[in-house]
Amino acid sequence: MSTTTISGPGLNNDTPIDPHNVTISGIVLDALYAPSNPPESLANFERDINDPGSFPYTRGLYPQGYRSRLWTMRQFAGFGSADDTNQRFKYLLKAANTKSKANTGLSTAFDLPTLMGRDSDDVLSTGEVGKCGVAIDTIEDMHRLYADIPIDQVTVSQTINGPACVIWAMYLAMAKQRDIGWDTLGGTLQNDILKEFHAQNEFIYPPEASVKLVVDTIEFQSQHLPKWNSVSISGYHIREAGSSAPQELAFTLRDGMEYVEACLLRGLDIDEFAPRLSFFFNAHNEFFEEICKLRAARRIWSRMMRDRYGAKNERSWYMKTHVQTAGCSLTEQQPLNNIVRVAYQAMAGVLGGCQSLHTDSMDETLGLPTEQAVTVALRTQQILAHETGVTRTVDPLGGSWFIEELTDKIEAEALQYIEEIDNMGRGPWKPEHATTSTLDDGGCVGGIHKGYFRRQIAEASYRFSEECEAGDRIIVGVNEYVDESEDRPIDILTIPDSVETTQVERLKAFKDKRDQSEVQAALTRIREDARDNKNVMPALVDGALANCTLGEMVQAMADIYGRYTGGPEW
């Protein structure tokens, strides 16, 4: 048995620790939790835990939990052409076969060129069109993507960040052409650009301009789309990059606080926009840690919104979250084992009180999911909902000495990270900052330029990798219980090169038939609104209606904001 040293806020720095007694995030656990030493939160039940549906929502947002409404079972799809993905959407909706359309949802994955704001005919898009998501270049593509899908009845999530405002503008323009009122549309735009700088790297503009565009979408949503979540503040990708659970929690919530502060600097009323902010967390293998992470997240967010920012509307205090099982935990070796991993991770998300859930497919480390694999992933959620009994009572683990202690520990460590980030800028938000500060004074943007987030994540990732290499963390089928004779291939979905050829041909035909003067006028307006620091959403919607392409509208803003390649610490 080897030992390691654990370091970070809230931990015993450089103290040798037996890895078998700590979580994968480095939190030291006792062998037994008993009433002789109850956690402080149990002693202050009403202040720190309270009943489900009561502040600070540690036990969940709603008094009846899943007894009154199940979580939304959301499945991720996107590959090839818009037509290919549309067919997968229809397959998923049929497989859901639910009596309540309120519990169905579609999540859209876009290909790499789309994520980077490039059209399919861009030289940098060559070889990537439709490979890891769906290619969307035009409003016509958007029509094909959601053809025959009742978007006023089914919620739609769009996993897009750098060009999120442009993709959303195309979606809204498509709805307008279908004569579907924006006030009927429900869904979520991921639109969390800060985590791109921390972890995923799919950014386009500098951090300051990027946050400005997020505020544009938040403001536009609050005025026109009462059922839409304008941003899904995402810890998922931070965790996938190798962070610990407390880091994922802290960096995600602090990113959300940065958006709140940017909106307040814009002059927006917090109770007008905050109820539609949403979150997106990872559910990893450490079962109880993941449950407690979500409980701590609700408690921290509600207190920040009420006490730090002065929100009066109770719904502004809610931390509503989507959860996705951990793609980074899935293994290429013995892929059928991934079904079991996903099931436990999904249960952790549910016991933690998520509002919607996506279960990964067993084959995602090998390629895009097959229909069989996504069906198994969906059935996993349905079995969890209808056969296990976990929905019969609200917060069934609440009051456990272990659960409450671990929730307290994760919260304390996360708050220390948040304090570090605050102190990189103007310190904790105060009301007078709304008139005396700028976004440049903020902690997250400053931390990005200093490389803070990347260093913290890299250190956590390195420690976990070292433990796996040493055999202190067992990964079944990888460093233990290895089957040397394993030779059971599973079907893999591949995208033919013809998808790119067809998409480029369609794009050329689209460009040839449009009115070029309308296109140029729309692009000029986008540049002017960006230069004048106006909300660009109205110009982008009109640009989509004028048949501007994704790449053209993204470049129009880049003409003003520039493109970001990383700071000196990168």
N, C-alpha and C positions, 0 to 999 in steps of 0.2 A: 504494500500500500504506500503510495507516494503522498506527499503533501504539497500544497501550493500556498502562495500568499495572495490575499485578497485586498484590494485597495479601492477607494472611492468614497464618496460622501456616505456617512453613516456606518462605515465598516471599519474594522480594526486594521488599519494600514500596516502592511508588511508583517502581519502576524501569521505564522504557519497555521494552516487550516486543513483538516482532513476533508477532501472534496466530497466524500460520501455523506458528510453531515451538513452540506450547504446546498442551496438550490443552484440551478444552472446560472442564475444571476449573481451568485455569490452571497446570498443572505444566509447567515448561520442559523440553524434550527436546533431547538432543544429536542432531547429524546422523548420528552413527555410534557404535555401541557395539562395543568390541573388547577382546581379552584383555590389552591393555596397561594397561587401567584397570578391572579387574573390580570388581563391587560387593562390599561387605563381607560380605554374606550368603553369597556363593560361597566366600569365604575361610574362613568359619565354617559350613561346609555342615551338619554334624551339629547344631549349635546352632540355626541359623536356617532351614534348609530340610529336610534329612533325607529319608528315603524316604517314599513314600506310606504312610499308615497309622501313621506314627511322629510323635511329638511334635516340633515344634509344628504338625504337620499342614498345613504350607504347601502341600504337593503333594497334599493330599486326605486324607479320613478313613480310606479303606479301601485296603489293599494292592493289590487288583485293580481298583479303580475301577469303571468301567462294564463291564469284561470279565466280572464276576460278576453284576452286576445293573444294568439301565438305571435312569435317573432316572424318577420318577413323572411321567407326562404328564397334567397337571392342566388342565382347561378350566373357565373361569369362566362361570356361567350364573345368570340371575335376572332375571325380568321378569314383569309382569302378576300373575296369580294364582298360587297354589301349584300348581294343576293345569297351568297353562301351563309353568311351570318344570320340573315333574316330567316333562313330555313332552320338553323339551329335554335333561334329564338322560339319559333313556332313549335319545334320539338320539345323544348323545355317547358313551355306553357302547357302543352298537352300532357307531358309527364307529370307536371305538378298536380293536375286533375283535382284542384282544390275547390271547395264550395265557396270560399271567400276570396274574391279577387284582391281584396285588401292585403292578403298574405302572399301575393305573388310579386316578384320583381325581377327585372332583367338588368344585368350589369354588362356594359359594353367595353371590350378590350380593343384598343386601336393598335395598328402596326407602328413600327419604329419611326418611319417617315412622318406619319401623322402626329405622333407624340412629340416630334421635334419641329413640327410646323412646316414640313416640306411636302410639296406636291409629289405625286408618284412619278412625274417625268423629270424631276430634279436629278442631276447626275449623282448626288449623294444618296439617293433613294434606291439606286440600282442594286438588285439582289435582295432587297428587304421588303418589297411591297407585298402586303398580305401575309407575311411569314409568321409573325407572332401576334397578330391581331388584324382587325379589319382596316382596309385602306379607305379613307374618306378624304376626298379632294373638293367636292362641290355639293351644292344643295341637292342636286340630282342623286348623288350617292346617299345623302341623308334620307331622301324619299325612299330609295330602294332598301336601305337598312331597316326602316321601320314600316315597310309596306304591310298593310292589313293588320298591323299591331294596334290595338286600341290604346293609344298613349294617354288618353284621358281617363283610363281605367286601370292601367298597369303602370306601376312606378318604374322609372328608368334611371339607372345609375350610369354615369359616364366617367370612366377612369382616364382622365386627361388633365394635364396640369399646365405646362408652358403655353400652349395655344388654347387653353380652356375657354377663354372668353369668345374665341372665334368659333370653336366647335359648338358651343352653346348658342351662339348667334345663329348658326346654320340650323340647329334644332328648332329654335324659336321661329325662324323664318319658314321652315318646313311646316310647322304647326299652323302658322298663319295662312299658308297656301292651302292647307287642308281644312281651313275654316274651323280650327279647334282653338277655343279660347285659352289664353295663357293662364287664366285663373283656375282652369281645370287640371293643369299639368302637375303631376307629382313626381318627384325624383330627386336625384342628388348629383351635383357636379363636384367631382373630387377637388380640383381647383386649389390644391394645397401646394403652393410653389415653394414655401420655405423648406419643407422636407426634401425637395429635390436638391437643394443646395447641401443639405445634411448628408443625403444618402443615395439618391437614385440618379442624379445628374441629368435629368431631362428638363433642363431650363433653357431659356432663350435669351431673355433680357436680364439686365443687372438686378440685384435683389430689390433695390428701392422702387424701380419701375414695375417690377413683377408684383410687389405687394400692392402698389397703386392699382393695378389691373384687377387684383382680387377684390379690393374695396369697391371698384366699379361694379363688379358682378353682385356683390352683397347689396349695394345701394339699389341697383336695378331690380334685383329680386324683391327687395322690401317694398318697392313701388308697384310691381306688376305681377308677381307670381307667389301668392300667399301660401301655396302648398309645396313650394320647391325649397330644397336645402342648397343654399348657394355655395357652400364649401364643406367638404368632408376632411376635417383636419386629421391627418393620417400618421399614426404611429406605425402602421403595418410595415412600411418600407424601411423605417428606421430600424425595426427589429430584424427584418430580413437582411439588413446590412451588417448585423452582428451585435447590436446593442443589447444591454441587459433589460429586464422588465422595468425596473425603476427609471432607467434612462429613456426607454420608450415612452413611459408615462410622463416624465418630466418634460422632455423635449416636445412632445405632442401638445400638452396643455400650454406650455409656454409659447409655442407657435400660435395656438389659438388666441392667447392673450395678446400677442403681437398684432394679430388681425383686429381684435377688439380695439386696441389702442389706436391703430391706424384709422379705424372707422370713427372713433371719437375725435381724432384730429381733423377728420373730414367734416365734423359737425353733425354726425348722425346720432339719433336718439337710440341709446343702447337697447331699450325695450321694443324698438321697431325692428331691429335686425337680429338680435341675439337668439330669439326663439327658433330661428331657422338655421343656426349653426349646428353642425353635426360632427361626429368623430368616427374614426376608423382604426380599430386596434387589431393586433395580431393575437392569435391563441396558439401558444407554443406547447411544448411537451410537459413542462413542469405544472402539473394539473392545478394544485392549490394556489400556486403563485399567480397563475393567470386569472383565477377567480378573484383573488384578493386585489389584483391590479385594477380590475374594473370597479370593484367596490371603492377602492381608494380614489380612483379617478372621479367618480361622481361626487365624492365628499370634497375633494380639492376644488373642483370646478364650481360647485354651487357656492362655496364660501368665497372664492375669488370674485364671482359675478355679483354676489350680494354685497360683500364687505369691501372689496377693493375697487369695484367699478360702480357700485351704487345702483345696480339693476333692481327695479321694483316689481316687475312682472315675474311671477313664480316660474313661468315657462322659460324665462331667460336664465334661470338657475339650473335647468335640466341639462345634463350631459347625455344626449342621445347618441348611441353608438352602434355602428355596424362592426361585426367581427368576422374575420376570415381566418381559417386555419392556416398554420404556418407552412408555406411553401418551402422555406429553407430547411425544414425538418424532414422533408420527404427524401427518400433514397432511391437511387437507380437500382441498387442491389435489392433483390427480393421485393419488387414493387407492390406485391399484394399486401405486404405488411403495412403499407401506407394507408390502407383502408382502416386498419385498427388505430393508427396514429390519429387520423382525421376524426374518427368517432370520439375518442377521448378529448381531443382539442375542442370539438364542437360542443360536447357536454360542458366543458369548462366555460365556454362562451355563454351558454345558456344559464348555468348556475351563477355566473357573474352578472347576468341580467341584461344581455344585449337586446337591441331592438330589431336587428336584422342579422342574418348569418349567411356566410358563403362557405361551403365545404369544398376543399380542393379535391381534384380527381387523382386517383392513384398513379396515373401515368404521366403527370405533369413534369417530372424530371427527365422524361424521355422525349416528349414532344407535345404538341397540342392535344388536348383531351379528345378521346373518341366518344361516340354517343353512348356506348356501354359504360365507359368510365364516368361520364357526367351523370348518368342515370343512377349508378351506385352511390355517387356523392349526394345526389338529391334524396335518394331513399334513406341514406344515413340520417339526414335531418328528420325525415318523416317517421322513422322508427324511434328516434330520440323524442319526438313530440308526442307520439301516440302510443308507444309501448313501454317506455321506461318509467313513467310516473313522475318524472322530474317537474312536470308542470302543475302538479296537483296542489302544491303549497308554495307560498311566496318566500324566496330566499331561504331554502331549507337548511343551509349551512350556517345561517346567522346565529350568533350566540355561542358558537364553538370557541373555546378558549384559544385553540390554534388559529382558527380563521381570523378572529378579531386581532390577535397579536400580529399575525403576518400582514394583515391589512394595515395596521399601525406602522409596522416597520417599512413597508413599501411606501406609504404616504410620507413618512419622515425623510426617507432618502430622496424621494422625488422633490420634496420641498427644498431640500438643501441644493439640489441642482438648479431649481427655479431661482433661488436666491443668488446663486453664482451668476446666472444669466442676467438677472435684474441689475446686478452690480457692474456689469460690463457697460451699462448705459446710464440712464438717468435715475436708476433705482426703482423701487416699487412705484407704480402709477399713483398719482395724486390728482384730484380734480383740476388743480391749476395747470397741470401739464397740457390740458386741452388747448390752452391759449399761449403757452410759453415754450412748447417743445415742437420738435419735428420728428419724422420717422427716423432720421439719422441718429437720434439720441437713443433709439431702442436697443434692447439687449440682443435679440435674435439676429438682426441684421449685422450688428457689430460682431457678434459671435461667429457669423458666417465669414466675414472678412478676416477674422483672426484664426480661422480654422479650428475653432473650439469644438464644434460638434463632431467633426470628422475624427479628431484625435480621440475624443472620449469613446466614440463607437469603435474605433480601431483597437483601442486598448481592451475593451470588453470582448471583442471578437477574438483577439489574439489569446486571451486567457482561456476562453472556452475551447479554442482549437488545440491549445497545449494540453488541456485536460483530456480531450478526446484522443490525441496522439499518445498520451501516456497510458490510456486505458482506464483513467479515473472516471470518465463518463462513457458508459456503454451505449453504443448505437447498434441495435440489433441488426445483424446481417452485414454490418460494416466492419466493426472492430471486435465483435463477439458474435457467437452463433452463426459463423460464416459457413455457407454451403459452397464448398469448392467445386462441386459438380453441378452447380446451378446452370441450367440451360433451358429455361422455360420462357421464351420470348412472348411478349404480348403485342397486340396490334398497336401500331403507331400511326397517327394521322399525319400525313405529309401534304404540303401545299405545292402544287405544280407550278413551274415557271410560267405557264400560260396565263396564270392569274395576273401577273405583272404586265404581260403583253396586252391583254385585254383591257386592263385598267388604264394603261397609257393611251391606248387607242380611243377609249371612251372619253378621256380627258381632252384629247386633241379635238374630237368631234364637238365636245361641249364648248371649247374655246372658239372654234370656227363659227358657230352659229349665234353667238351672243353679240350684243350691241357694245362695241368697244368704247364708244364715247360714254356710255352709262358706267361701264367698268372703271374707266379712268376718273370720272367725276366722283364715283364712290370711294376710290382709293385716295383721291386728293382730300376728300372730307375726313377720312380716317386719320391721315397725316395731320391735318389741321387741328382736329380735336385732341389728338395726342400732344401736339405742340402747345396747345392752349390749356393743357391740363384739365380738359373736360372729361366727363364720363364717356368712354368710347363705345359703350354697348349699343346705343341707338344707331351710330354710324356703322357698326359691324353688322347689325341686323339688316340694315338697308344695303350694305355691301353684299351680303348673302343673297338678298332678293334681286340685286343687280347682276348676279351670277359671277361675282368675284370668287376666286378659288381660295382655299385655305392658305396656301403658300403666299399668294399675293397680299392677302390681308395681314398675315404675320409679318411680311417684309415691310409693308407700309408703316407698321408701328416700329419695326427695327430701324427704319430710316430716321426715326426721331429718338428712340430710346437707346439704340445701339444693341450689340450682342455681347453677352458675357462669356468669358472664357476662363474665369477663375482669378482669384486674388493672389497676392504674393505668397501667402501661406500654402497655396495649393501646389 
